[in-house]
Amino acid sequence: MEAAKAIVESKRMHLVRRAMDLLTMDSKVFEQQMKGDELFQTLLNNCIRIIQDQSKDSVIPKAAPSMYGHILLSEGDWLVRKTTCSDKWLPDFSKRWHLQRDPKAFCVQAFNEEREIHFNNLEGEPRWEEFLTIIASRDGVSQDSLDNLRTLRSFVCIPLKVSGKVVGTLSLQSPERNLFNETALDLVRAFVQRTSQAVVTYFSMERIRRFSEMSKAMAKARALFNEEDSGRSIFALLTCLTHGQGMAFNRAVYLNRENGFLKPVHAVGPKNRDAGELLYSTPSEPGMPDLDKVLKGDIHFDPIPEGLSKLPVQDLPTRVELCKRGETCLHYDVFKALDVQEIVFFPMKYKEQLEAAVLLDNFLSGKETSKERFDILHDSAIDYATFLKTKVMFRQIEKEDKQKGELLHVLAHRLRTDVSGPYLWIRKAIRDGSGLDKTKLSVIANKMWTTHTAINDILRFSVIESDSLKKNASFADVNVDDLINSVLQEVSIDKSGRVHWVNTNGLKVRADSEMLKHALLNLLDNAILYSKEDSAIKISIQPRYSNTIQIRIEIVNEPKVPIGKNEWRSMFKKFFRGANARFAKGTGLGLYVVDHIAMAHGGRVEASPVDNGRVCFAIMIPAAEDENRGGAL
């Protein structure tokens, strides 16, 4: 009897020593084995080996039991299979378990309740029978899978913890009864516990890998941005935001600005929960295609979620933000349409103005958006703003180059038209010995004036473009009365009688007289050309405007066509011509030159509506030093 006890104890200690060899393995060797993508497979294989060794080395030796197992890790609302052993026991449905909708699954129970579950004889176990009934009702479960499940007898599911938090489960199953005694389970628990540190390292490395992967994906999206192909650009962005090798959101909806709203125009991802469940529950789910392959493939957008309408721009965030239902400026209807509790808002701005945005959500997985993902999204939003600004800048340069070419063509045509008519009249008068009547002389004078104005604008424009306008200026005290009288003598001869003004009694400004005269000529000439026939044009002077040392010169007229709302912001841009342009020839440079002349003097130019449909153009110029001392007031 004593000899038999000694044999049993010897066998038991031999088993413990063999298992302890695994548990007390040198740290470097252990870390070498438990690293990278093989970590969970190594953990699973060693746990199975512990149980099989225990069975073979029992008092009555047995063949190594048939076993299988798998490890599931948490991904938001799901437990997703990470690795497995003996696939024949695992039907496809066990790849993913929903934490809320699969409460009867033992792995889900172990995860949610953070407790171990094990059986040594599943035959007749009510909970097991209930679980099999649920599985049998699912689509896509083969009879072979059900038959294999019904042969199982021993089962254990152990929560996997990292830094005190459950991150997944380890399950071991076998068709043999009474396989998991306390000694074997203690050894498995000890091995799982020692592995937890390796799991910490794994998750840390996984975060670094995912950070790099997500950053590269967003860089690819920006690299594929092409203003000439907006469809491809948007597809690349949404794909990189939703692909598993990218930001891995379940769905992305792109909204584009339309007046004061952002309107949903494209989406990538299931349009609703039912479509998403069908997509992810298909038994023959193919492997994930490579991100680069998808980006180079055909453009394909998914349906926009039903009920998602355009959103007022003023109600939207201006930075990357996690929006929660009932706690954010996003309207309740947006959360209702997307069927989510949380939305990540990804803005795309140009010059601080919201031009587009992407709504991101994890309505299927329930994954929380990590700090790393937020950091990448925030940086990407800044990059896109800079990128859009650069693109728009290059587009503007290309547009201006085109406009310069068109300007030369228009100017050449205008010079030929304005010069050829007077030339023929003068030539005929010389040949015939006849004179020119006053009407023809007036026409010739006006044509020569418009040509002179256009040439002056072009010359001044070239100086502005070379950034040497102020360098070429010669500042001196200029008498405002003399300046305006000089301007009136040069404007269109038959129109100058419409201009009314009162002398200032000798007010002076500090200016380059030729530059300022050019600016006033442009303003007054525009007032004459684009105002109603025979309407009065008023020039007024305000010394020490708004308690400043500047003198304000206003020119008020009544335009033939009201200035449009969008024209006020653009009228001082080069080459801009408004609705009034059809009433007279022009280069689109006049007001642009005026604006730069004012800035070169340390002043500014303004345009604003006044009463009875009239408009006011005003230029502010610093007063001369004696005006600063109050000498002329």
Secondary structure in CASP SS format (residue, H / E / C, confidence):
PFRMAT SS
TARGET T0000
AUTHOR 0000-0000-0000
METHOD secondary structure of the structure
MODEL  1
M C 1.00
E H 1.00
A H 1.00
A H 1.00
K H 1.00
A H 1.00
I H 1.00
V H 1.00
E H 1.00
S H 1.00
K H 1.00
R H 1.00
M H 1.00
H H 1.00
L H 1.00
V H 1.00
R H 1.00
R H 1.00
A H 1.00
M H 1.00
D H 1.00
L H 1.00
L H 1.00
T C 1.00
M C 1.00
D C 1.00
S H 1.00
K H 1.00
V H 1.00
F H 1.00
E H 1.00
Q H 1.00
Q H 1.00
M C 1.00
K C 1.00
G H 1.00
D H 1.00
E H 1.00
L H 1.00
F H 1.00
Q H 1.00
T H 1.00
L H 1.00
L H 1.00
N H 1.00
N H 1.00
C H 1.00
I H 1.00
R H 1.00
I H 1.00
I H 1.00
Q H 1.00
D H 1.00
Q H 1.00
S H 1.00
K H 1.00
D C 1.00
S C 1.00
V C 1.00
I C 1.00
P C 1.00
K C 1.00
A C 1.00
A C 1.00
P C 1.00
S C 1.00
M C 1.00
Y E 1.00
G E 1.00
H E 1.00
I E 1.00
L E 1.00
L E 1.00
S E 1.00
E E 1.00
G C 1.00
D C 1.00
W E 1.00
L E 1.00
V E 1.00
R E 1.00
K E 1.00
T E 1.00
T E 1.00
C E 1.00
S C 1.00
D H 1.00
K H 1.00
W H 1.00
L C 1.00
P C 1.00
D H 1.00
F H 1.00
S H 1.00
K H 1.00
R E 1.00
W E 1.00
H E 1.00
L C 1.00
Q C 1.00
R C 1.00
D C 1.00
P C 1.00
K C 1.00
A C 1.00
F H 1.00
C H 1.00
V H 1.00
Q H 1.00
A H 1.00
F H 1.00
N H 1.00
E H 1.00
E C 1.00
R C 1.00
E C 1.00
I E 1.00
H E 1.00
F E 1.00
N C 1.00
N C 1.00
L C 1.00
E C 1.00
G C 1.00
E C 1.00
P H 1.00
R H 1.00
W H 1.00
E H 1.00
E H 1.00
F H 1.00
L H 1.00
T H 1.00
I H 1.00
I H 1.00
A H 1.00
S C 1.00
R C 1.00
D C 1.00
G C 1.00
V C 1.00
S C 1.00
Q H 1.00
D H 1.00
S H 1.00
L H 1.00
D H 1.00
N H 1.00
L H 1.00
R H 1.00
T C 1.00
L C 1.00
R C 1.00
S E 1.00
F E 1.00
V E 1.00
C E 1.00
I E 1.00
P E 1.00
L E 1.00
K E 1.00
V E 1.00
S C 1.00
G C 1.00
K E 1.00
V E 1.00
V E 1.00
G E 1.00
T E 1.00
L E 1.00
S E 1.00
L E 1.00
Q E 1.00
S E 1.00
P C 1.00
E C 1.00
R C 1.00
N C 1.00
L C 1.00
F C 1.00
N C 1.00
E H 1.00
T H 1.00
A H 1.00
L H 1.00
D H 1.00
L H 1.00
V H 1.00
R H 1.00
A H 1.00
F H 1.00
V H 1.00
Q H 1.00
R H 1.00
T H 1.00
S H 1.00
Q H 1.00
A H 1.00
V H 1.00
V H 1.00
T H 1.00
Y H 1.00
F H 1.00
S H 1.00
M H 1.00
E H 1.00
R H 1.00
I H 1.00
R H 1.00
R H 1.00
F H 1.00
S H 1.00
E H 1.00
M H 1.00
S H 1.00
K H 1.00
A H 1.00
M H 1.00
A H 1.00
K H 1.00
A H 1.00
R H 1.00
A H 1.00
L C 1.00
F C 1.00
N C 1.00
E C 1.00
E C 1.00
D C 1.00
S H 1.00
G H 1.00
R H 1.00
S H 1.00
I H 1.00
F H 1.00
A H 1.00
L H 1.00
L H 1.00
T H 1.00
C H 1.00
L H 1.00
T H 1.00
H C 1.00
G C 1.00
Q C 1.00
G C 1.00
M C 1.00
A C 1.00
F C 1.00
N C 1.00
R E 1.00
A E 1.00
V E 1.00
Y E 1.00
L E 1.00
N E 1.00
R E 1.00
E E 1.00
N C 1.00
G C 1.00
F E 1.00
L E 1.00
K E 1.00
P E 1.00
V E 1.00
H E 1.00
A E 1.00
V E 1.00
G C 1.00
P C 1.00
K C 1.00
N C 1.00
R H 1.00
D H 1.00
A H 1.00
G H 1.00
E H 1.00
L H 1.00
L H 1.00
Y H 1.00
S H 1.00
T C 1.00
P C 1.00
S C 1.00
E C 1.00
P C 1.00
G C 1.00
M C 1.00
P C 1.00
D C 1.00
L H 1.00
D H 1.00
K H 1.00
V H 1.00
L H 1.00
K H 1.00
G C 1.00
D C 1.00
I C 1.00
H C 1.00
F C 1.00
D C 1.00
P C 1.00
I C 1.00
P C 1.00
E C 1.00
G C 1.00
L C 1.00
S C 1.00
K C 1.00
L E 1.00
P E 1.00
V H 1.00
Q H 1.00
D H 1.00
L C 1.00
P C 1.00
T C 1.00
R C 1.00
V C 1.00
E E 1.00
L E 1.00
C E 1.00
K E 1.00
R C 1.00
G C 1.00
E C 1.00
T C 1.00
C C 1.00
L C 1.00
H C 1.00
Y H 1.00
D H 1.00
V H 1.00
F H 1.00
K H 1.00
A H 1.00
L H 1.00
D C 1.00
V C 1.00
Q C 1.00
E E 1.00
I E 1.00
V E 1.00
F E 1.00
F E 1.00
P E 1.00
M E 1.00
K E 1.00
Y E 1.00
K C 1.00
E C 1.00
Q E 1.00
L E 1.00
E E 1.00
A E 1.00
A E 1.00
V E 1.00
L E 1.00
L E 1.00
D E 1.00
N C 1.00
F C 1.00
L C 1.00
S C 1.00
G C 1.00
K C 1.00
E C 1.00
T C 1.00
S C 1.00
K H 1.00
E H 1.00
R H 1.00
F H 1.00
D H 1.00
I H 1.00
L H 1.00
H H 1.00
D H 1.00
S H 1.00
A H 1.00
I H 1.00
D H 1.00
Y H 1.00
A H 1.00
T H 1.00
F H 1.00
L H 1.00
K H 1.00
T H 1.00
K H 1.00
V H 1.00
M H 1.00
F H 1.00
R H 1.00
Q H 1.00
I H 1.00
E H 1.00
K H 1.00
E H 1.00
D H 1.00
K H 1.00
Q H 1.00
K H 1.00
G H 1.00
E H 1.00
L H 1.00
L H 1.00
H H 1.00
V H 1.00
L H 1.00
A H 1.00
H H 1.00
R H 1.00
L H 1.00
R H 1.00
T H 1.00
D H 1.00
V H 1.00
S H 1.00
G H 1.00
P H 1.00
Y H 1.00
L H 1.00
W H 1.00
I H 1.00
R H 1.00
K H 1.00
A H 1.00
I H 1.00
R H 1.00
D H 1.00
G C 1.00
S C 1.00
G C 1.00
L C 1.00
D C 1.00
K H 1.00
T H 1.00
K H 1.00
L H 1.00
S H 1.00
V H 1.00
I H 1.00
A H 1.00
N H 1.00
K H 1.00
M H 1.00
W H 1.00
T H 1.00
T H 1.00
H H 1.00
T H 1.00
A H 1.00
I H 1.00
N H 1.00
D H 1.00
I H 1.00
L H 1.00
R H 1.00
F H 1.00
S H 1.00
V H 1.00
I H 1.00
E H 1.00
S C 1.00
D C 1.00
S C 1.00
L C 1.00
K C 1.00
K C 1.00
N C 1.00
A C 1.00
S C 1.00
F C 1.00
A E 1.00
D E 1.00
V E 1.00
N E 1.00
V H 1.00
D H 1.00
D H 1.00
L H 1.00
I H 1.00
N H 1.00
S H 1.00
V H 1.00
L H 1.00
Q H 1.00
E H 1.00
V C 1.00
S C 1.00
I C 1.00
D C 1.00
K C 1.00
S H 1.00
G H 1.00
R H 1.00
V E 1.00
H E 1.00
W E 1.00
V C 1.00
N C 1.00
T C 1.00
N C 1.00
G C 1.00
L C 1.00
K E 1.00
V E 1.00
R E 1.00
A E 1.00
D C 1.00
S H 1.00
E H 1.00
M H 1.00
L H 1.00
K H 1.00
H H 1.00
A H 1.00
L H 1.00
L H 1.00
N H 1.00
L H 1.00
L H 1.00
D H 1.00
N H 1.00
A H 1.00
I H 1.00
L H 1.00
Y C 1.00
S E 1.00
K C 1.00
E C 1.00
D C 1.00
S C 1.00
A C 1.00
I E 1.00
K E 1.00
I E 1.00
S E 1.00
I E 1.00
Q E 1.00
P C 1.00
R C 1.00
Y H 1.00
S H 1.00
N H 1.00
T C 1.00
I C 1.00
Q E 1.00
I E 1.00
R E 1.00
I E 1.00
E E 1.00
I E 1.00
V E 1.00
N E 1.00
E C 1.00
P E 1.00
K C 1.00
V C 1.00
P C 1.00
I C 1.00
G C 1.00
K C 1.00
N C 1.00
E H 1.00
W H 1.00
R H 1.00
S H 1.00
M C 1.00
F C 1.00
K C 1.00
K C 1.00
F C 1.00
F C 1.00
R C 1.00
G C 1.00
A H 1.00
N H 1.00
A H 1.00
R H 1.00
F H 1.00
A C 1.00
K C 1.00
G C 1.00
T C 1.00
G C 1.00
L C 1.00
G H 1.00
L H 1.00
Y H 1.00
V H 1.00
V H 1.00
D H 1.00
H H 1.00
I H 1.00
A H 1.00
M H 1.00
A H 1.00
H C 1.00
G C 1.00
G C 1.00
R E 1.00
V E 1.00
E E 1.00
A E 1.00
S E 1.00
P E 1.00
V C 1.00
D H 1.00
N H 1.00
G H 1.00
R C 1.00
V E 1.00
C E 1.00
F E 1.00
A E 1.00
I E 1.00
M E 1.00
I E 1.00
P E 1.00
A E 1.00
A C 1.00
E H 1.00
D H 1.00
E H 1.00
N H 1.00
R C 1.00
G C 1.00
G C 1.00
A C 1.00
L C 1.00
END
